[in-house]
Amino acid sequence: MKQHALSLPFYRRAFVMLTLIFLMTACAPAAYREPITRYQQASTVVIEGARTTYGSANKGERDAEIDHRLARQERITLRDLNSEDLRLLGPDDIAARMKALDALAKHGELLLTLASSDAPQKAKDAANSLDDAIISLNSAIGNTSSDGFKEAAGGFATIAGEVAQLALEEKITAALDKSIVASGDQVKSLLRLLRIEIGALYERRRANLSNDRVAAVDEYNELIAQPNKNTANLVKAAARIKAVEDAWDNLPLLLGAGPGLDAMTQAHQELLDYAKSQKSPQDLADLIEAVDAFVTRAKVIADAIQTLRDAQE
Amino acid sequence: MKQSDLIRILGDIITEVDVLRSEFTRGTETRNQLDDIRDDLDGFQKRLVRILIDLNTPEFSEAANSLTAINKELKQTIDDVGKVADTLNTLVKLVGVIQRIVELIP
């Protein structure tokens, strides 16, 4: 009886250990699969958040200029609105960031395919797709004005191009290793640069929204100072204050893409550490923990994007 | 201090100035002064965002230290509408320091 009671957990433990050993050794990329799948899914959300931030950066500045002139009752001309001074990023700069984000997403997709598929055709399709994205990024880098961006995106493009080539040659394990290990520094440096830029764009959004708060309060206070108060106009002005304050309260949500890129960088580092490690159960547990933290952050970003979209509708 | 820190500190000051200027009616002298300072700070921040680079020169470090000191001084008065004259003086000094920093950008 006693022997039976001891033997059941023993067999269970032995089965678990054998399964782990099988997963760690017999199917080399198998242990990567789930964390990489989740990493890639979370990356898609973070990249989408970054894309939204870049896409709306100049619109925020243009709207702020219009509001500024309205507050001062100054003329608005199309020449003013066409002015390059209004833009935080030129069209070529925005295009280059979009291409870089696209290439990062395609790099993640290839990583996912290499880790989770034994079908060479799928890996080839993903590699072709990354290759196209890299060609497009390389051409966009030439038109951008920032040396820092050229350096970070150019370094990533070179290594990602080599990864795509290995995958096209069906060298799956080599492509997977290169994708994770050799491109690690380039991915991190590109993510770091994007993180700094997105933080700066967030600050511009905060400054513009802060100005909107003043304008909304001014409008209301000037109406109540008039001798003949118009109730309908007062209600409208109060409604504007409420709307601006709602946007101000939602502002921290816009920070999402920035810390999301931090979490993505950290999760990517864990992928690197795992790839270089002895691949023990503890190494895998560390990787899963970092990817879980990244997925949690991505969920917050997805919710933030949805909240902002709902607010705009 | 990195340029991204400078952009964030400027953002904090801009929002504090906005809270203060909303206390004064548009067109009054104090409000006009605060509006002008706000425009300057906003323009500096926009310029810094456009050219995101790391500045590690001694001149930048010295100007950044001056900014930190003046920002501390500003925090002592900016929330008190009764001390707006002191706040305006500090803000004028602050704009001067930020102007020096912006001029360091190539």
Interface residues (C-beta under 8 A of the other chain):
Chain A: E61 A71 L88 L89 S146 D147 G148 I196 E197 G199 A200 L201 E203 R204 R206 A207 S210 N211 R213 V214 V217 D218 N221 E222 A225
Chain B: S4 I7 R8 L10 G11 I14 T15 D18 R21 S22 T25 R26 R38 D42 Q45 K46 L48 V49 R50 L52 I53
